[in-house]
């Protein structure tokens, strides 16, 4: 009986042997942002270099309007993979929302250097430049040439 009680007490600590990938999949397949964050966090405790878990957890934080944590996760993803253009782009979006336009421009520019055809990065950089009241239409034109025309049509036509 004592052995059974000891086993039952230890079961919660075992965690049923879930892998980082299993936690990642649980988070990825959920529509609940807090559930995603919790499972990506569990994933990262097992594999602290799981770049997509940082990126996706950043997206979940962004959805919950927790931009500082989103930026921290995008930054960690970028540290692991310096060529992760969408992490730069999403960090730029978060900076734009926080009205940190200079950092947003730097991130969009880095995303564009990695992927010169990243239409949304041109569009985002144009928006940050618009807020800073510097020339922005060239970025909106480039974004439109790549298929993202709403800001070009709104501000530059």
Phi and psi in degrees as GROMACS dihedral restraints (atoms count N, CA, C in turn):
[ dihedral_restraints ]
;  ai    aj    ak    al  type     phi  dphi    fc
    3     4     5     6     1   -63.7    20    10
    4     5     6     7     1   -38.1    20    10
    6     7     8     9     1   -64.8    20    10
    7     8     9    10     1   -41.3    20    10
    9    10    11    12     1   -63.4    20    10
   10    11    12    13     1   -43.8    20    10
   12    13    14    15     1   -62.8    20    10
   13    14    15    16     1   -42.0    20    10
   15    16    17    18     1   -63.0    20    10
   16    17    18    19     1   -42.0    20    10
   18    19    20    21     1   -63.1    20    10
   19    20    21    22     1   -45.1    20    10
   21    22    23    24     1   -64.1    20    10
   22    23    24    25     1   -35.4    20    10
   24    25    26    27     1   -70.7    20    10
   25    26    27    28     1   -29.7    20    10
   27    28    29    30     1   -85.5    20    10
   28    29    30    31     1   -18.2    20    10
   30    31    32    33     1   -55.7    20    10
   31    32    33    34     1   -44.4    20    10
   33    34    35    36     1   -62.0    20    10
   34    35    36    37     1   -28.1    20    10
   36    37    38    39     1   -76.6    20    10
   37    38    39    40     1   -24.7    20    10
   39    40    41    42     1   -71.2    20    10
   40    41    42    43     1   -34.0    20    10
   42    43    44    45     1    71.3    20    10
   43    44    45    46     1    14.6    20    10
   45    46    47    48     1    57.1    20    10
   46    47    48    49     1    21.6    20    10
   48    49    50    51     1    65.4    20    10
   49    50    51    52     1    29.2    20    10
   51    52    53    54     1   -70.3    20    10
   52    53    54    55     1   144.1    20    10
   54    55    56    57     1   -92.3    20    10
   55    56    57    58     1   166.6    20    10
   57    58    59    60     1   -57.9    20    10
   58    59    60    61     1   -41.6    20    10
   60    61    62    63     1   -63.4    20    10
   61    62    63    64     1   -37.8    20    10
   63    64    65    66     1   -65.8    20    10
   64    65    66    67     1   -43.1    20    10
   66    67    68    69     1   -63.8    20    10
   67    68    69    70     1   -40.1    20    10
   69    70    71    72     1   -59.6    20    10
   70    71    72    73     1   -47.7    20    10
   72    73    74    75     1   -62.9    20    10
   73    74    75    76     1   -40.5    20    10
   75    76    77    78     1   -60.8    20    10
   76    77    78    79     1   -43.6    20    10
   78    79    80    81     1   -67.5    20    10
   79    80    81    82     1   -47.5    20    10
   81    82    83    84     1   -59.8    20    10
   82    83    84    85     1   -36.2    20    10
   84    85    86    87     1   -87.7    20    10
   85    86    87    88     1     1.9    20    10
   87    88    89    90     1   -95.3    20    10
   88    89    90    91     1   155.5    20    10
   90    91    92    93     1  -105.2    20    10
   91    92    93    94     1    -2.0    20    10
   93    94    95    96     1   -93.7    20    10
   94    95    96    97     1   113.7    20    10
   96    97    98    99     1   -63.3    20    10
   97    98    99   100     1   -38.9    20    10
   99   100   101   102     1   -67.5    20    10
  100   101   102   103     1   -38.2    20    10
  102   103   104   105     1   -62.0    20    10
  103   104   105   106     1   -42.0    20    10
  105   106   107   108     1   -58.6    20    10
  106   107   108   109     1   -49.5    20    10
  108   109   110   111     1   -57.7    20    10
  109   110   111   112     1   -46.3    20    10
  111   112   113   114     1   -60.1    20    10
  112   113   114   115     1   -43.3    20    10
  114   115   116   117     1   -76.8    20    10
  115   116   117   118     1   -35.9    20    10
  117   118   119   120     1   -63.8    20    10
  118   119   120   121     1   -36.2    20    10
  120   121   122   123     1   -63.2    20    10
  121   122   123   124     1   -43.0    20    10
  123   124   125   126     1   -63.0    20    10
  124   125   126   127     1   -41.3    20    10
  126   127   128   129     1   -58.2    20    10
  127   128   129   130     1   -45.7    20    10
  129   130   131   132     1   -71.3    20    10
  130   131   132   133     1   -24.7    20    10
  132   133   134   135     1   -67.2    20    10
  133   134   135   136     1   -32.2    20    10
  135   136   137   138     1   -81.7    20    10
  136   137   138   139     1   -42.8    20    10
  138   139   140   141     1  -131.2    20    10
  139   140   141   142     1    89.7    20    10
  141   142   143   144     1   -69.0    20    10
  142   143   144   145     1    -3.3    20    10
  144   145   146   147     1  -111.3    20    10
  145   146   147   148     1    19.9    20    10
  147   148   149   150     1   -78.4    20    10
  148   149   150   151     1    89.6    20    10
  150   151   152   153     1   -59.0    20    10
  151   152   153   154     1   -41.6    20    10
  153   154   155   156     1   -68.0    20    10
  154   155   156   157     1   -27.7    20    10
  156   157   158   159     1   -68.4    20    10
  157   158   159   160     1   -40.9    20    10
  159   160   161   162     1   -62.8    20    10
  160   161   162   163     1   -46.2    20    10
  162   163   164   165     1   -60.8    20    10
  163   164   165   166     1   -48.7    20    10
  165   166   167   168     1   -69.0    20    10
  166   167   168   169     1   -35.2    20    10
  168   169   170   171     1   -66.5    20    10
  169   170   171   172     1   -37.1    20    10
  171   172   173   174     1   -59.4    20    10
  172   173   174   175     1   -41.6    20    10
  174   175   176   177     1   -62.2    20    10
  175   176   177   178     1   -41.1    20    10
  177   178   179   180     1   -65.6    20    10
  178   179   180   181     1   -42.3    20    10
  180   181   182   183     1   -60.7    20    10
  181   182   183   184     1   -40.9    20    10
  183   184   185   186     1   -62.0    20    10
  184   185   186   187     1   -41.7    20    10
  186   187   188   189     1   -61.2    20    10
  187   188   189   190     1   -33.2    20    10
  189   190   191   192     1   -87.3    20    10
  190   191   192   193     1     8.1    20    10
  192   193   194   195     1    61.4    20    10
  193   194   195   196     1    28.3    20    10
  195   196   197   198     1   -98.8    20    10
  196   197   198   199     1    76.3    20    10
  198   199   200   201     1   -70.3    20    10
  199   200   201   202     1   -32.0    20    10
  201   202   203   204     1   -66.2    20    10
  202   203   204   205     1   -42.1    20    10
  204   205   206   207     1   -69.6    20    10
  205   206   207   208     1   -35.3    20    10
  207   208   209   210     1   -60.4    20    10
  208   209   210   211     1   -47.7    20    10
  210   211   212   213     1   -59.7    20    10
  211   212   213   214     1   -42.1    20    10
  213   214   215   216     1   -61.0    20    10
  214   215   216   217     1   -41.7    20    10
  216   217   218   219     1   -71.1    20    10
  217   218   219   220     1   -40.2    20    10
  219   220   221   222     1   -62.8    20    10
  220   221   222   223     1   -38.9    20    10
  222   223   224   225     1   -62.4    20    10
  223   224   225   226     1   -42.2    20    10
  225   226   227   228     1   -65.6    20    10
  226   227   228   229     1   -40.7    20    10
  228   229   230   231     1   -61.5    20    10
  229   230   231   232     1   -41.9    20    10
  231   232   233   234     1   -66.4    20    10
  232   233   234   235     1   -36.7    20    10
  234   235   236   237     1   -63.0    20    10
  235   236   237   238     1   -38.0    20    10
  237   238   239   240     1   -75.3    20    10
  238   239   240   241     1   -41.1    20    10
  240   241   242   243     1  -131.0    20    10
  241   242   243   244     1    90.9    20    10
  243   244   245   246     1   -63.0    20    10
  244   245   246   247     1   -10.6    20    10
  246   247   248   249     1  -104.9    20    10
  247   248   249   250     1    22.1    20    10
  249   250   251   252     1   -85.2    20    10
  250   251   252   253     1    85.0    20    10
  252   253   254   255     1   -60.3    20    10
  253   254   255   256     1   -38.9    20    10
  255   256   257   258     1   -71.2    20    10
  256   257   258   259     1   -25.5    20    10
  258   259   260   261     1   -67.8    20    10
  259   260   261   262     1   -42.1    20    10
  261   262   263   264     1   -61.9    20    10
  262   263   264   265     1   -44.1    20    10
  264   265   266   267     1   -60.2    20    10
  265   266   267   268     1   -48.9    20    10
  267   268   269   270     1   -68.9    20    10
  268   269   270   271     1   -33.0    20    10
  270   271   272   273     1   -66.2    20    10
  271   272   273   274     1   -37.5    20    10
  273   274   275   276     1   -60.9    20    10
  274   275   276   277     1   -41.6    20    10
  276   277   278   279     1   -59.0    20    10
  277   278   279   280     1   -45.7    20    10
  279   280   281   282     1   -63.5    20    10
  280   281   282   283     1   -42.4    20    10
  282   283   284   285     1   -61.8    20    10
  283   284   285   286     1   -40.3    20    10
  285   286   287   288     1   -58.5    20    10
  286   287   288   289     1   -45.7    20    10
  288   289   290   291     1   -61.9    20    10
  289   290   291   292     1   -37.0    20    10
  291   292   293   294     1   -83.1    20    10
  292   293   294   295     1     5.7    20    10
  294   295   296   297     1    62.0    20    10
  295   296   297   298     1    30.4    20    10
  297   298   299   300     1  -100.7    20    10
  298   299   300   301     1    74.2    20    10
  300   301   302   303     1   -69.0    20    10
  301   302   303   304     1   -33.0    20    10
  303   304   305   306     1   -65.3    20    10
  304   305   306   307     1   -42.9    20    10
  306   307   308   309     1   -67.1    20    10
  307   308   309   310     1   -36.8    20    10
  309   310   311   312     1   -60.8    20    10
  310   311   312   313     1   -46.9    20    10
  312   313   314   315     1   -60.2    20    10
  313   314   315   316     1   -43.0    20    10
  315   316   317   318     1   -60.7    20    10
  316   317   318   319     1   -41.9    20    10
  318   319   320   321     1   -70.0    20    10
  319   320   321   322     1   -42.5    20    10
  321   322   323   324     1   -62.5    20    10
  322   323   324   325     1   -40.3    20    10
  324   325   326   327     1   -62.2    20    10
  325   326   327   328     1   -41.9    20    10
  327   328   329   330     1   -64.8    20    10
  328   329   330   331     1   -41.6    20    10
  330   331   332   333     1   -60.3    20    10
  331   332   333   334     1   -40.2    20    10
  333   334   335   336     1   -68.1    20    10
  334   335   336   337     1   -38.0    20    10
  336   337   338   339     1   -63.1    20    10
  337   338   339   340     1   -36.6    20    10
  339   340   341   342     1   -73.7    20    10
  340   341   342   343     1   -42.2    20    10
  342   343   344   345     1  -132.4    20    10
  343   344   345   346     1    91.1    20    10
  345   346   347   348     1   -61.9    20    10
  346   347   348   349     1   -12.0    20    10
  348   349   350   351     1  -106.1    20    10
  349   350   351   352     1    23.6    20    10
  351   352   353   354     1   -84.0    20    10
  352   353   354   355     1    87.3    20    10
  354   355   356   357     1   -56.1    20    10
  355   356   357   358     1   -44.9    20    10
  357   358   359   360     1   -66.0    20    10
  358   359   360   361     1   -28.6    20    10
  360   361   362   363     1   -69.0    20    10
  361   362   363   364     1   -39.8    20    10
  363   364   365   366     1   -62.6    20    10
  364   365   366   367     1   -43.2    20    10
  366   367   368   369     1   -63.2    20    10
  367   368   369   370     1   -45.6    20    10
  369   370   371   372     1   -63.3    20    10
  370   371   372   373     1   -42.1    20    10
  372   373   374   375     1   -64.5    20    10
  373   374   375   376     1   -39.4    20    10
  375   376   377   378     1   -58.7    20    10
  376   377   378   379     1   -40.7    20    10
  378   379   380   381     1   -65.0    20    10
  379   380   381   382     1   -45.7    20    10
  381   382   383   384     1   -61.1    20    10
  382   383   384   385     1   -39.8    20    10
  384   385   386   387     1   -68.2    20    10
  385   386   387   388     1   -36.3    20    10
  387   388   389   390     1   -59.5    20    10
  388   389   390   391     1   -44.4    20    10
  390   391   392   393     1   -63.8    20    10
  391   392   393   394     1   -33.6    20    10
  393   394   395   396     1   -84.2    20    10
  394   395   396   397     1    -1.7    20    10
  396   397   398   399     1    60.6    20    10
  397   398   399   400     1    42.4    20    10
  399   400   401   402     1  -116.9    20    10
  400   401   402   403     1   166.8    20    10
  402   403   404   405     1   -55.8    20    10
  403   404   405   406     1   123.3    20    10
  405   406   407   408     1  -125.4    20    10
  406   407   408   409     1   -18.3    20    10
  408   409   410   411     1   -62.9    20    10
  409   410   411   412     1   -31.2    20    10
  411   412   413   414     1   -62.1    20    10
  412   413   414   415     1   -36.3    20    10
  414   415   416   417     1   -71.2    20    10
  415   416   417   418     1   -39.9    20    10
  417   418   419   420     1   -65.5    20    10
  418   419   420   421     1   -36.7    20    10
  420   421   422   423     1   -64.0    20    10
  421   422   423   424     1   -46.1    20    10
  423   424   425   426     1   -62.3    20    10
  424   425   426   427     1   -42.9    20    10
  426   427   428   429     1   -60.3    20    10
  427   428   429   430     1   -42.8    20    10
  429   430   431   432     1   -65.5    20    10
  430   431   432   433     1   -41.1    20    10
  432   433   434   435     1   -60.4    20    10
  433   434   435   436     1   -24.7    20    10
  435   436   437   438     1   -96.4    20    10
  436   437   438   439     1     2.4    20    10
  438   439   440   441     1   111.2    20    10
  439   440   441   442     1    -1.5    20    10
  441   442   443   444     1  -113.4    20    10
  442   443   444   445     1    98.8    20    10
  444   445   446   447     1  -111.7    20    10
  445   446   447   448     1    -4.3    20    10
  447   448   449   450     1   -59.2    20    10
  448   449   450   451     1   -45.9    20    10
  450   451   452   453     1   -72.6    20    10
  451   452   453   454     1   -34.7    20    10
  453   454   455   456     1   -60.5    20    10
  454   455   456   457     1   -48.3    20    10
  456   457   458   459     1   -63.3    20    10
  457   458   459   460     1   -32.0    20    10
  459   460   461   462     1   -80.8    20    10
  460   461   462   463     1   -39.4    20    10
  462   463   464   465     1  -113.2    20    10
  463   464   465   466     1   -18.0    20    10
  465   466   467   468     1  -121.3    20    10
  466   467   468   469     1    -8.2    20    10
